[in-house]
Every structure is written in C-alpha cells, then in structure tokens.
C-alpha cells in the first residue's frame, strides 16, 4: 500500500548554536538529502539515511592526474609549435637559433616527463597499498 501524502502543517522550531548548526549541516552534506528538513525527518523517524562515502586518496589522485594531463597538453602544444617552426625555417642562421632554443625546450620537456613519471609511480604505489 502506498503511504498517503498529507500536507505538512505543523512546525517544530528549536535553536542551535552556530557550531551545532554547522555540525548538523556537515552531516547532512555527506548524505543524499538535499534539504535539512528531509535529513531531520529521516533521523527523527528512524528511517535509513544514505551516506555518501568519499575516498580521499582517490580524490587526490584524480586531482593530481588531471593536473598532469593539463601539463602534458601544454607540453605537446609547445612541441608541436616547435616542429611546425622547424618546417618553416628557410635560413641557416635562423635554424641555428632555433636549435639552441629547441635544446632548452627539449631539456624542459624531458624534465617534466620525468616528474610526471615519478608522480605516476608514486600514485600507483599509493593505489596498490
């Protein structure tokens, strides 16, 4: 049988300190309840409350991986621009200048790739624990 819906006409008011309210709101925030009134009704009437569990290490790993992906995109764009420039060079003097700057870019690129590898290894070790 379906539960009959009725209009909620009774109001219950009680006071909380700001700290108590923040604590209550934090507990509600970890559930699927959108409103505080819904959360309190579930608690008062001993109904099940669905709590959302978050894995902090996984959240941190995803954040670090997205930063690494952005850095890889930047590096790929820079390298692509350097390659296009190489194909458009016509003079030898300009080519020598480009080679010098290319070496600096290549060194930076490889150092960033080493950092990314180290971070990925660290994340993999943490994930496998």
C-alpha positions as CSV (number, residue, x, y, z in Angstrom):
1,X,0.0,0.0,0.0
2,X,1.2,3.5,-0.8
3,X,1.6,5.9,2.1
4,X,-1.0,8.6,1.9
5,X,0.6,12.1,1.3
6,X,-0.6,14.8,3.6
7,X,0.2,18.5,3.7
8,X,2.8,19.3,6.4
9,X,1.1,21.9,8.5
10,X,2.9,21.5,11.9
11,X,6.0,23.5,12.5
12,X,8.7,22.4,15.0
13,X,11.3,25.1,16.0
14,X,14.3,24.7,18.1
15,X,17.5,26.7,18.5
16,X,21.1,25.6,17.8
17,X,24.4,27.3,18.3
18,X,26.3,28.2,15.1
19,X,28.7,25.3,15.9
20,X,25.9,22.8,16.3
21,X,24.2,24.0,13.1
22,X,27.5,23.7,11.2
23,X,27.9,20.2,12.5
24,X,24.4,19.3,11.6
25,X,24.8,20.8,8.1
26,X,28.1,19.0,7.6
27,X,26.4,15.7,8.5
28,X,23.6,16.4,6.0
29,X,26.2,17.3,3.4
30,X,27.6,13.8,3.5
31,X,24.2,12.3,2.6
32,X,21.9,12.3,-0.4
33,X,19.4,14.6,1.3
34,X,19.1,17.9,-0.5
35,X,17.3,19.7,2.3
36,X,17.9,19.8,6.1
37,X,14.3,19.1,6.8
38,X,14.4,15.9,4.8
39,X,17.5,14.8,6.7
40,X,16.0,15.6,10.1
41,X,12.7,13.7,9.2
42,X,14.7,10.6,8.3
43,X,16.7,10.8,11.6
44,X,13.6,11.5,13.8
45,X,11.6,8.7,12.3
46,X,14.4,6.2,12.3
47,X,14.4,5.8,8.5
48,X,17.6,4.8,6.7
49,X,19.9,7.7,5.7
50,X,22.0,7.2,2.6
51,X,25.6,8.4,3.4
52,X,28.0,9.1,0.5
53,X,31.5,7.8,1.2
54,X,34.4,9.6,-0.5
55,X,37.8,8.1,-0.8
56,X,40.2,11.0,-0.1
57,X,43.3,9.3,-1.6
58,X,41.3,8.6,-4.8
59,X,40.1,12.2,-4.9
60,X,43.7,13.4,-4.5
61,X,44.9,11.0,-7.2
62,X,42.3,12.2,-9.7
63,X,43.2,15.8,-9.0
64,X,46.9,15.2,-9.5
65,X,46.3,13.2,-12.7
66,X,44.2,16.0,-14.1
67,X,47.0,18.5,-13.4
68,X,49.4,16.2,-15.1
69,X,47.2,15.8,-18.1
70,X,46.9,19.6,-18.4
71,X,50.7,19.9,-18.3
72,X,51.1,17.2,-20.9
73,X,48.7,19.0,-23.2
74,X,50.8,22.2,-22.7
75,X,54.0,20.4,-23.5
76,X,52.5,18.7,-26.5
77,X,51.3,22.1,-27.9
78,X,54.7,23.6,-27.4
79,X,56.5,20.7,-29.0
80,X,54.0,20.8,-31.9
81,X,54.6,24.5,-32.4
82,X,58.4,24.0,-32.4
83,X,58.1,21.2,-35.0
84,X,55.9,23.5,-37.3
85,X,58.5,26.2,-36.9
86,X,61.3,23.8,-37.9
87,X,59.5,23.0,-41.1
88,X,59.0,26.7,-42.0
89,X,62.7,27.8,-41.4
90,X,64.4,28.9,-44.6
91,X,67.7,30.5,-43.5
92,X,70.7,28.7,-41.8
93,X,71.2,31.5,-39.1
94,X,67.6,31.3,-38.1
95,X,68.0,27.5,-37.9
96,X,71.0,27.7,-35.6
97,X,69.0,30.0,-33.2
98,X,66.1,27.6,-33.3
99,X,68.3,24.6,-32.4
100,X,69.6,26.4,-29.3
101,X,66.1,27.2,-28.1
102,X,64.9,23.7,-29.1
103,X,67.6,22.2,-26.8
104,X,66.3,24.2,-23.9
105,X,62.7,23.2,-24.7
106,X,63.7,19.6,-25.0
107,X,65.5,19.6,-21.7
108,X,62.5,21.2,-20.0
109,X,60.2,18.7,-21.7
110,X,62.2,15.7,-20.6
111,X,62.4,17.0,-17.0
112,X,58.6,17.5,-16.9
113,X,58.2,13.9,-18.3
114,X,60.4,12.6,-15.5
115,X,58.4,14.5,-12.9
116,X,55.2,13.1,-14.4
117,X,56.6,9.6,-14.3
118,X,57.7,10.0,-10.7
119,X,54.2,11.3,-9.8
120,X,52.5,8.4,-11.6
121,X,54.7,5.9,-9.9
122,X,54.0,7.4,-6.6
123,X,50.3,7.4,-7.2
124,X,50.4,3.8,-8.4
125,X,52.3,2.7,-5.3
126,X,49.8,4.5,-3.1
127,X,46.9,3.0,-5.0
128,X,48.2,-0.6,-4.7
129,X,48.6,-0.4,-0.9
